[in-house]
Amino acid sequence: MLAFALFLCTVVCTTKAIADILNEEEPTVASGTTSLTTPDINPYHKTYNRVLFTVISSLSTFGSVAIIVTYFLWRDLQTTTRRILVYISIGDFFATYPSVVIFWTKQYEKNGMSCKLQSFITSTAIMWSFFWTTSLAIYLYIALVKKRHDISEKLMVTFHVVNWCLPTVLVGAALYEKQLGTTKSESTAGWCWIRIGEDRERAVIWMLICGKFWEILSYFINGILYYCITRTIKKEVSERMHLMSPQSIQIAEQGRGKLVLVPVIFVVLRIWGTIRFILFASSAHPPTVFKDVMITLQLIGDNAQGITNFILFCVLTEKFKQQIIRVFGICNRRYKAGRLPSGQANPDVHRTFSDTTGGDTYTFYS
């Protein structure tokens, strides 16, 4: 019910923000201007970008909060992999919410304290999300491929130290060096990040340190590890298919399908910002139409991780759907007759994967 209340609040706030946006006029070029080129204005000045940003960011904030709240409300979801997802969602929340505040208060063009504070929080949070996303891949790889669940659990301490502290220290150094501020929409879709001044090369270096290097590194690490994980699951299912029921095989294939989607979705959402960074670092000047399209795609992708994780790991997860049905009192024969009670593992799936994951890693995806 708390998650539902948060959803209602999100809808109300989003509706109000959209109404305010639509009531505003887009900035116009001053009369008397004879230039044939369009002035380089902040993407937030365009109505469709403001509507998209408000909707996507609000949904993503709701998704992140819903993942966190439901983890603490429902005990059968409290597994190690779900806990890592909560840490990812904390990063996604703080990566999106401050940008929404800056947007609604119209501080994104002012290179002041509000812009710098938003840059510090969102840059740190985005790196938290990158680091924990990669940590989830490492955890699953060690548990499923290497079959060392004991080691994967011990790594959690290292994950906490590295994933929380390193991003904070790196972005803190950028703040100390006065490198945070407005980007003039050169590398973001409007929000504040690394300040772009006369020294372009210096800005590129700090962009790498405070996000882009770790983002690109995550593409490769996640892609390689998830490939190994899905290949291992496919092999184990093939070897033990004669011991598994058709329902268990279907669940295993669904879980493997989700694992395939994890790195694909991550790249699809983040690649637009990476392309824009590469263009900025190479001093390229793409056509205006191409630039506008890339900005809009980055605006959507960079802010959609929270709602995407919520759909993939909650809405499409059997245990979560069972809990929703229980909360709202929906009686469905399909779940009564064809599904096991919540919290009870399918014996075939348990026999196949419990020896490698301790019983919780695989069910995270099923």
C-alpha positions in Angstrom: 0.0 0.0 0.0 2.9 2.3 0.7 4.3 1.7 -2.7 0.8 2.4 -4.2 0.6 5.7 -2.2 4.0 6.7 -3.6 2.8 6.0 -7.1 -0.2 8.3 -6.6 2.1 11.0 -5.3 4.3 10.6 -8.3 1.3 10.8 -10.7 0.0 14.0 -9.0 3.4 15.7 -9.0 4.0 14.6 -12.6 0.6 16.0 -13.7 1.2 19.3 -11.9 4.7 19.6 -13.5 3.4 18.8 -17.0 0.6 21.4 -16.5 3.2 24.0 -15.5 5.4 23.1 -18.5 2.6 23.3 -21.0 1.6 26.7 -19.7 5.1 28.1 -20.3 6.3 29.5 -23.5 9.4 28.3 -25.2 12.1 30.9 -25.4 12.3 32.8 -28.7 15.2 34.4 -30.5 15.4 38.1 -29.9 13.9 40.3 -32.6 16.4 41.7 -34.9 18.6 38.6 -35.0 19.7 37.9 -38.5 21.8 34.7 -37.8 20.7 31.7 -39.8 21.8 29.3 -37.0 19.6 28.2 -34.1 21.0 29.5 -30.7 22.4 26.8 -28.4 19.8 26.7 -25.7 19.3 24.3 -22.9 17.3 21.2 -23.8 15.0 21.9 -20.9 13.7 24.9 -22.8 12.0 22.6 -25.3 8.5 21.5 -24.3 8.8 17.9 -25.5 12.1 17.4 -23.6 10.6 18.9 -20.4 7.6 16.6 -20.6 9.7 13.6 -21.3 12.1 14.4 -18.5 9.3 15.0 -16.0 7.5 11.7 -16.9 10.6 9.5 -17.1 12.3 10.9 -14.0 9.1 10.6 -12.0 8.5 7.0 -13.0 12.1 6.2 -12.4 12.0 7.7 -8.9 8.8 5.7 -8.2 10.4 2.5 -9.5 13.5 3.0 -7.3 11.5 3.7 -4.2 9.2 0.8 -4.9 12.1 -1.6 -5.1 13.5 -0.4 -1.8 10.2 -0.3 0.0 9.0 -3.8 -1.1 12.4 -5.3 -0.2 11.8 -4.3 3.4 8.1 -5.1 3.4 8.2 -8.6 2.0 10.6 -11.0 3.7 10.7 -13.6 0.9 12.3 -11.0 -1.3 15.1 -10.4 1.1 17.9 -12.2 -0.7 21.5 -11.1 -1.3 20.8 -10.4 -5.0 17.7 -8.4 -4.1 19.8 -6.5 -1.5 22.3 -5.5 -4.3 19.3 -4.4 -6.4 18.3 -2.2 -3.5 21.8 -0.6 -3.5 21.5 0.0 -7.3 18.1 1.6 -6.7 19.5 3.9 -4.1 22.0 5.1 -6.7 19.3 5.4 -9.3 17.1 7.4 -7.0 19.8 10.0 -6.1 20.9 10.1 -9.7 17.4 11.2 -10.8 15.7 13.1 -8.0 18.2 16.0 -7.6 18.0 16.6 -11.3 14.2 16.8 -11.0 14.6 19.4 -8.2 17.0 21.4 -10.2 14.7 21.3 -13.2 11.6 22.4 -11.3 13.5 25.2 -9.5 15.1 26.2 -12.8 18.7 26.3 -11.4 20.2 24.2 -14.2 21.7 27.2 -16.1 23.1 28.9 -13.0 26.7 27.8 -12.2 25.9 28.3 -8.5 25.8 26.2 -5.3 22.5 24.5 -6.3 24.0 23.3 -9.6 27.2 22.2 -8.0 25.3 20.3 -5.2 23.1 18.6 -7.8 26.2 17.7 -9.8 27.9 16.2 -6.8 24.9 14.1 -5.7 23.9 12.8 -9.1 27.5 12.1 -10.3 28.2 10.2 -7.1 24.9 8.3 -7.3 25.4 7.4 -10.9 28.8 5.9 -10.1 27.2 4.0 -7.1 24.7 2.5 -9.6 27.5 1.6 -12.1 29.6 0.0 -9.4 26.8 -2.0 -7.8 25.5 -3.1 -11.2 29.0 -4.5 -12.0 29.1 -6.0 -8.5 25.9 -7.9 -9.1 27.4 -9.4 -12.3 30.5 -10.4 -10.4 28.4 -11.9 -7.5 26.3 -14.0 -9.9 29.4 -15.0 -11.9 31.2 -16.4 -8.8 28.0 -18.0 -7.5 26.7 -19.6 -10.7 29.8 -20.1 -12.9 32.5 -20.7 -10.3 30.0 -22.2 -7.9 31.6 -20.5 -4.9 28.7 -19.0 -3.1 30.8 -18.6 0.1 33.3 -16.4 -1.6 30.6 -14.3 -3.3 29.0 -13.6 0.1 32.4 -12.6 1.6 32.9 -10.2 -1.3 30.0 -8.1 -0.1 32.2 -6.3 2.5 34.7 -5.3 -0.3 31.8 -4.3 -2.5 30.5 -1.9 0.2 33.9 -0.3 0.8 34.7 0.2 -2.9 31.2 1.0 -4.3 30.3 3.6 -1.7 33.7 5.2 -1.0 35.5 5.4 -4.3 32.8 7.3 -6.2 32.4 9.7 -3.3 36.1 10.4 -3.1 36.4 10.9 -6.9 33.5 13.3 -7.2 34.6 15.0 -4.0 38.0 15.6 -5.6 36.2 17.2 -8.6 34.2 19.4 -6.3 37.4 20.4 -4.5 39.0 21.3 -7.8 36.0 23.3 -8.7 35.2 21.1 -11.7 31.4 20.7 -11.0 28.8 23.0 -12.6 26.8 23.6 -15.7 27.7 21.7 -18.8 26.1 24.1 -21.3 24.3 21.0 -22.6 27.5 19.8 -24.3 27.6 16.4 -22.5 24.4 16.1 -20.7 20.7 16.6 -21.6 20.4 19.7 -19.4 21.4 18.8 -15.9 24.7 19.9 -14.2 27.8 17.7 -14.2 31.4 18.6 -15.1 31.8 22.4 -15.7 32.8 23.1 -19.2 35.0 26.2 -19.5 37.9 27.2 -21.8 40.0 24.1 -20.9 38.2 21.4 -22.9 40.8 18.7 -22.3 40.6 19.1 -18.6 36.8 18.8 -18.7 37.2 15.6 -20.7 39.6 14.1 -18.1 37.2 14.9 -15.2 34.3 13.4 -17.2 36.2 10.2 -17.5 37.1 10.2 -13.8 33.6 11.0 -12.6 31.6 8.7 -14.8 32.4 7.9 -18.4 35.4 5.6 -17.8 33.4 3.5 -15.3 30.4 3.5 -17.6 32.4 2.2 -20.6 34.2 -0.3 -18.3 30.8 -1.5 -17.1 29.7 -2.2 -20.7 32.5 -4.7 -21.2 32.5 -6.3 -17.7 28.8 -6.8 -17.6 28.6 -8.1 -21.2 31.3 -10.7 -20.6 30.2 -11.9 -17.2 26.5 -12.2 -18.1 27.4 -14.1 -21.3 29.3 -16.6 -19.1 26.4 -16.8 -16.7 23.7 -17.4 -19.3 25.9 -20.0 -21.0 26.4 -21.8 -17.7 22.6 -21.8 -16.9 21.8 -23.1 -20.4 24.4 -25.9 -20.0 23.1 -27.0 -16.6 19.5 -27.0 -17.8 20.5 -29.1 -20.8 22.4 -31.6 -18.6 19.6 -32.0 -16.1 16.6 -31.6 -18.3 15.5 -35.2 -17.7 15.3 -34.5 -14.0 13.2 -31.3 -14.4 9.5 -30.8 -15.0 8.4 -28.7 -18.0 7.4 -25.9 -15.7 10.9 -25.8 -14.2 12.5 -25.7 -17.6 10.2 -22.8 -18.5 11.2 -20.9 -15.4 14.9 -21.6 -16.0 14.6 -20.2 -19.6 12.7 -17.2 -18.4 15.5 -16.5 -15.8 18.1 -16.9 -18.5 16.2 -14.5 -20.8 16.2 -11.8 -18.1 20.0 -12.3 -17.5 20.5 -11.7 -21.2 18.5 -8.5 -21.1 20.4 -7.0 -18.1 23.6 -5.9 -20.1 21.6 -5.2 -23.2 19.2 -2.8 -21.5 22.1 -1.2 -19.6 23.9 -0.4 -22.8 20.8 0.7 -24.7 19.9 3.2 -21.9 23.4 4.6 -21.4 25.0 4.5 -24.9 23.5 7.8 -26.0 25.4 9.7 -23.3 28.5 7.8 -24.2 28.2 8.7 -27.9 27.7 12.4 -27.0 30.8 12.3 -24.7 32.9 10.8 -27.5 31.7 13.5 -29.9 32.5 16.2 -27.3 35.9 14.8 -26.6 36.8 14.6 -30.3 35.5 18.2 -30.8 33.0 17.0 -33.4 30.2 19.2 -34.5 27.3 17.0 -35.6 24.2 18.4 -37.5 21.6 20.1 -35.3 18.9 17.5 -36.0 21.3 14.7 -35.0 22.3 16.6 -31.9 18.7 17.2 -30.8 17.8 13.5 -31.3 20.8 12.4 -29.3 20.0 14.8 -26.5 16.4 13.5 -26.3 17.6 9.8 -26.3 20.1 10.6 -23.6 17.5 12.4 -21.6 15.3 9.3 -21.7 18.0 6.7 -21.2 20.0 8.3 -18.4 16.9 8.7 -16.3 15.1 5.5 -17.1 17.2 3.0 -15.1 15.0 3.0 -12.0 11.7 2.2 -13.8 13.4 -0.3 -16.1 14.8 -2.2 -13.1 11.4 -2.1 -11.4 9.7 -3.6 -14.5 12.4 -6.2 -15.1 13.0 -7.4 -11.6 9.6 -6.7 -9.9 6.7 -6.6 -12.3 8.1 -9.5 -14.4 9.1 -11.5 -11.3 6.8 -14.3 -10.0 7.3 -13.7 -6.3 6.6 -10.0 -6.7 3.4 -10.6 -8.6 2.3 -13.1 -6.0 2.8 -10.5 -3.3 0.8 -7.9 -5.2 -2.0 -10.4 -5.7 -1.9 -11.1 -1.9 -1.9 -7.4 -1.0 -4.8 -6.5 -3.2 -6.8 -9.7 -2.4 -7.0 -10.9 -6.0 -8.0 -14.5 -6.2 -6.9 -16.1 -9.4 -7.3 -19.8 -10.2 -4.1 -19.7 -12.3 -2.0 -18.9 -9.2 -3.9 -21.2 -7.0 -3.7 -24.2 -9.2 -0.6 -23.7 -11.3 1.8 -21.8 -8.9 3.4 -22.8 -5.7 2.7 -20.8 -2.6 4.8 -17.7 -2.0 8.2 -18.5 -0.5 8.1 -22.1 -1.5 10.8 -23.0 -4.1 10.2 -25.4 -6.9 12.0 -28.6 -6.0 13.4 -29.1 -9.5 14.8 -25.6 -9.7 16.1 -25.9 -6.2 17.8 -29.2 -7.0 19.4 -27.6 -10.1 20.7 -24.4 -8.7 20.8 -24.5 -4.8 24.2 -26.2 -4.8 25.7 -23.2 -6.6 23.8 -20.2 -5.3 22.5 -21.1 -1.9 18.9 -21.0 -3.2 18.5 -17.2 -3.7 20.5 -16.1 -6.7 18.5 -17.8 -9.4 15.1 -17.2 -7.9 15.9 -13.5 -8.1 15.3 -13.6 -11.8 12.4 -16.1 -11.9 
